[in-house]
Amino acid sequence: MRREHQTPRRAFIKSSALAAGALTLPRVSIASSGGSPNGRINIAVVGAGGMGGYAVEQAATENFVAICDVDDARAAEAYDAHPKVPRFKDFRVMLDKMGKEIDAVAISTPDHTHFAVAMAAMELGKHVFVQKPLAHNIWQLRTLRKAARHYNVITQMGNQGHTFEGMRRIKEWVDAGIVGDVSEVITWTDRPNDPWFIPPERFPPDTATPPASLDWDLWQGPVDRRQYSQAYVPVRWRGWWAYGCGSLGDIGCHTFDAPFWALDLGSPTKVEAYCETPPGDGFISMNSVVVYQFPARGRKPPVTLKWYEKKFDVPKPRRWEAGKPLPAEGGMYMEGTRETLFHAGMRPESPMITPADRFMEIKGELRKIDRLPPVGDGPIEEWISAIKGDGPAPGSNFDYAVPLTEMVLLGALAQRTGRAIEWDAEAMTVKGQPELDPIIKEPARDGWQYGENLA
């Protein structure tokens, strides 16, 4: 890596070591500490294009103190809207130069760089928001959780649906026994699709000179260098295992969220994937079914959860209107001993008991159930509120988001390898398959290693 990219990393290690005692002390909210004179928090944004636009929008409601993006073209809209906010291409340079002015960092980079940015920020005691999926491999996930606890910072994964009222209704109905015992969950998606999942015409893909606006070396981050190709950027990286986590990484944290939370699923013991042959080396399968097996949890029975991608026929619920199609864009349903709970789309905006006439029949009963408190308008808003001391810990904080995302990445591991995964959660390994360890904990190139001190 170029020398100017290594220097800030060395500074971070040194400053982290010197400050470790202070950073492990309990933190208090910005509001209660009086750290910001106007009651606002100082937010830096890493990744301004795509989903980063949401982070930029929310940062602007606080003290927007820094913006970082490896591609000036992707960040142009944010730069134009906030011309006085300092700009950086390397998040390590940003943290090195402005660390004392930053309270919190919102991260909306591609999957393969989530971990490095979040770790570098937490090492300096910064609260972090990270878009889903939280990390690119399972070791990174668990290390992020360790770091959040060690540095005692407020964390959140960008899982919009977890803040929805519909999510709370699902949890309430399941906890109240409306649905009964659930042993089967069906989920589906319209992914992989354009513009994110487009395989190149040939493998390896055609290469070119990177555009002048893009620092291609920084974009690759911890991954072994390869030549620039339009087959990777700006959004096609999701289809490459080196950078993304496939359709599951894109949508799984949304669609699995409700059953994971409401049913207390925890860690699966076995995951299998049935996949079409990928179009080329290093690329995802363009269609698959993933089957998860979860053990009993106390009095709750074992659960089989299935994930269907776009080309497969999704089985309809047992309790369903005759002749009514399932929504093509995706959805989720739980088959209970008493009722079937369903929502359309990747997130639970309008959950219902199906069929519709049954939903209408029991609405009065549903209204009597105690309501969970609302949490606000969205995940960044919830995170900001918690930092200020105006609300509880975010619902998708790393203690929750890590096991949810681990479930997603185990499915991606089965898709990527074509193998049945018998998961030993305690040992963080696939039983009898140590050759998969380099995917569970991927190597990082020099200058991008984080978290080894927390192992």
N, C-alpha and C positions, 0 to 999 in steps of 0.2 A: 504494500500500500504506500501511497505517496507520503512523504515526510510530514506535510502539513496536516494530514489526516490522522497521524499517529500522536502528535504532540498533545492535543487536548485529552486523549484517552489516558496518557501517562499522568497528566495533571489531575484527572478525575480520581485515579487510583490513589494518588498521593493525598489529595484533599479528603477522600473518603476515609482513608486510614486514620488521618489526623483527627477527623471529626466523628469517628465512629461512636465514641462515648456519648457525645451530645445528641447524635441522631437517634440513638436507641432510647432516649428519654421519652416519656409520654408527651405527645403533642396535644396542643389545645387548638380550638378553632381560631380562624383569623379574627372573627368577631370578638370572641372573649379575650383574645390576647391584645386586641387593639392594634394589630400589626398594620392595618391599612386605614389611613385617616378618614377615608370616605366610605368605609364599610365594604369596599369592593376588594376582590382578590386580583392579584397580578398573574395573568395567564399567558403562557407561551403556547403556540400551536405548531406542531410538527406534522407537515403534510397538509397542504392548503387546497389541493384539487380534489375533485370527486367528493367523497364523504367528508373530506376535510373542510368543505364549505360550511357544513353544519357547525363544526367546531369553531371556525372563524366567526360565524354569526353569533354564537353564544359568548365567545371571548370578548366580542365587542360590547357586550352589556356590562362587562367588568372593566378592569384595567388591562387592555390588550397591550402587552409589553414586548412581544417578540414573535416573529413568524419565520418558520424554517421550511424550505422545500428544495429538493434537489433539482427541480425543473422550473425555471423562470416562466416558461410558457404556461404550465399547468397552474402556477400560482398567480398569474397575471391579474386575474379578476380580484383576488384578495389584495394584491399589492396596490392596484388602482383605487380600491375602496378604502385602504388604510395607508396612505402614503407616508405617514409619520412614524409608523411602527417599524422598528429595526428589522432588517432582513438578513437571513443566514441560509446557507446551503447545507452546512454540516451541523447537526444538532449538538455535537460535542463541542464545537467552537462556540455555539450559542450558550450552552450551559457554562462553559469555561469563562466567557466574558460577562454573562449577565446572570449568573447563578444567584447572586445576592438580591437581585430584583425580581425573581420569579418565585411565586408561591406554588403554582400548579402547572402541569403540562398536559395538553390534550393531543393525543397521538392518533393520526389517521393515515398511516403509511401502509404499503403492502404488507402482507402477513409476515414475510420473512424478516422484516426489520422491527416489528412490534417489540420484541423482547429487548433488543439492545437499547432502544430509545427509552423504554420504560425503566429498565435497570439503571441506566445512567442518571435518569431523573431521580429515582428513588434513593440512589446512593447519596444524593445531595439533599435528601429530605423533602423532595417535592411530591405533592399529591399528583396522582396520575389518572387520566381517563384514556382507555385504549379501545379502539374499535374491535369488533369481533372479526374472526376468532382471536382470542386473546394472544395466542402465540402459535408458532409453526411446528413445535414438537412438544412432547409430554414433559420432558425434563425442564424445558423452559417454563411451562405452565407451573409446575410445582416450585420452581425456583422463584417465580414471580410472587407466589403466595408467601413463601418464606421471607422474601425481601419486604413485602408489604407489612408483615408482622414485625420483622426486625427493625425497620426504619419507622414503623408506626405511622404510616401515612394513610390518607383516605383514598380509596381506589374505586374504580368503576369500569366495567366493560360496556361498550356501546351496544346494548341489547334493548332497543326501543320498546319492544313488546312487554318487557318485564315491568314497565311503568304504566301499562294500559289498565283501565278499569276492567276490561275483559279478562285479563290475567287474574285479577283478584276474584272475579266471579267464579272462575274455574276452580281455584284453590278453595274457595268457600263451599262450593257445591260438593267437591270431593270430600273435604273434611267433615261436612255435615252428614255424609252418608247417602246423599241423593243418588249418586251414581252406583253405589255398592262396591263390591270388590272388583278391581280391574286386573285382568290378566293379559289383555291384548291392547296394543296401541298401534295405529296405522298412521303414518305420515307420508306426504308426497310433495313433489315440487315440479315446476316446469323447467328447471335447470337440468343439464347445461344448455344454455342458449346464447344468442347474440346479445350484446357485443362482447361479453366476457369470455366465452368459451368457444374460440374459433381456432381449430388446429391449422397449422401452416400447410401449404401445398406440398412441401417436402420436408424431410427430417435428415440431418439437422436443418433448421430454418435458414433462409437467406440472411446474410449479415450485411451491415452497412456502417457508415460513419454516423455516430450519434449526432443528433441536432445540437447546435451550439448552446441552446438553452439548458441542456441536460448534463449533469455530472453523472455519467454512466457508472463510474467506479463507486461513487457514493450510493447510487441506486441499488447496486448489487449487494452492498453491505457485507454481511458475514458469509455470503455464498461464494464458492469458488468462481473466479473470474471467467466470463465467457464473452464473446464478441456481441456487440449490440445487434438487436434485430427488432423490427417492427412487430414480430410475432410475440413479443413480451410486453410491450408498453404501448399506450398508457394503461390499458385495463385488461389485456389478454394474459397477464401473468397468472391469473387465477387458475388457468388450465394446466400450468406447469408445476410439477411437484417440487421443484427447487424453490419456488417463490410462493405458491398458493397451496390451498388445501382442497381444491375441487369444489363441486357443488355442495358437499357437506359443509366445508369450511365457510362457504358463502351464506348458506341458509340454515344449516343445522342448529346453530345457537338460537335462532329465532323459533323454529318449529318444534324443537325438542324442549324448549324452555318450560312450557306449561306442564307436560307430563313429568318432566324431571322434577319440577318443584312440587306439584300437587301430589305426586305418588311417592316422593322421597326415593327416587330410583337409585341414587348412589352410583356405584361402579358396576358395569356389566362383568360377567364372568366369561362370556363367550361372544364373539362377533364374527359373522361370516358375510362375505360379499359375493354376489353373482354378477359378473361384469362382462360386457362386450370387450373384445380385444381393443386396446388403445390404438389410436391412429398412428402413433409413433413413439419412439423412445423418450421417456421423461414426461409424457403427456398423460392426462387423465383418461380413463374410459369415458366415452360419451354416453354411456347408459349403464346403470347398475341398480341392483336391489341390495340393501344391507339389512341384516337381521341381527338384532341384539338380544341377548338373554340376561335378564336380571334375576338374582335370587330373591327369595322371600325376605321381607324386612319386618321383623316382629310378626304381627298378625296379618300383614299384607302379603298376598300370594305372589309367587314368581310372575314376572312380566316378560312377554315377548313383544319387542318393539320393532316394527319394520319401516324401512325408508325406501320409497320408490322414486326413481328419477323418470324423466318425462316420457320415455317410450314404452314403459310398462303399464299394463292395465292394473289399476288399483281396485282391489275388492271393495265393494260397497258395504256399509254397515249392515248389521242384521236388522236394525230398526231404521228403516229409511223409506221415503216416499217412492212408490212404484213408478218406474220410468223416469225418475229425476236423475240427471247426471251429477257426478261429483265435479266441483269446480276445477277447471283445468290448471289454474295458476298455482294450486297447491292447497294443503290443509292438513288437519289432524283430527282423529277421533279416537276416543277411548271406549272400549266395549266393557261395560260394567254388568254386574249381576242384576242390577235394578234398571239402569238407564244407559243410553249411549250419549256421550258428550262430544260435541263436534264444533269445530270452527273452520271457516274458509280462510284461505290465504296463508302466508308464512307466519303471521302474527295473530294473536287472539283478539281481534277488534270487536267481534260480535259473536261470542260463543252462545251455543244453544243446546238444549236437549232435543234429540231428533227421534221421530219425525216431528214436524212443526205442530201438528195437532196435540201431540203429547206435551210439547213445550208450553203451549197455551193452557193446557189442562193443569199443569203443576206450577204455573207462574205465581200463584198466591202463596204456595208453600215456599218457593224460592225467595220471595220478598221477606219472609220471616227470619231468614238466616242472618246472623250477625255479620256486619260488613267489616272487612279489613280497611284500614285507613288509606285514603289516596296518597300518592307520593309526588304528584306534580306533573309537569308537562312533558318531560323527556329525560333521558339518562344524564345528559350533561347538566341540565337544570337541577336534577336530584343531587348530583355530585357537588355542584357549587353550593347548594343549600346545606349539605352536610359539612363542607369545609368551613362555612360561615357559622356553623353551630345552630342553624335554623331548622334542622331536620335530623332524622336518624341516619345511621350508616346506609349508603346506597344499597338497593336490593341486589344489584349485580356486582357487588364488591368482590374482590379476588377470592375470598373464602367460599363464595357461591359460584363465581364464574369459572374458577379453575376446574372443579369436578364436572361442571356442565360441558366445558370445552374439551376436557379429557375424553368424555363420551364421544364427542364429535370426531376428535382426532383418532380415536381407536377405530371408528368406522372408516376414516380415511386411510388408516394403516392397512386395514383389510382390503380396501379397494386398490391401494397402491401395490401391494404385494401379491394379491390373489390368494392369500392364505387365510385359513381359519385361525382366529386369534383367541387363545385361552389366556385370559388376562390375570396375572398375579398383581393386584393393585398394591399390596404392601411392599413387594419387592420391585415394583415398577418394571416388570419384564413380562414378555410373552413366554409362557411355559414351554420349555423344550425347544425354543427357537432363539438362542443367544445371537444369531446372525442378524436379528432385527434390532439389536441394541443401537447400532449407528443411526437408525431412523428415529428411535425413541429419544436419543440424545445426539443430535447432529453436530458434527464438527464445525467450528467457526474459524475463519481465517484470522491471521494476526491483526491485532488492533480492535477486534470485535468480540473478544471473550469477556463475558460478564458472569457473575454469580457463583464462580467456583468456590469462593470463600464461604458460601452459605450451604454448601453440600454437606 
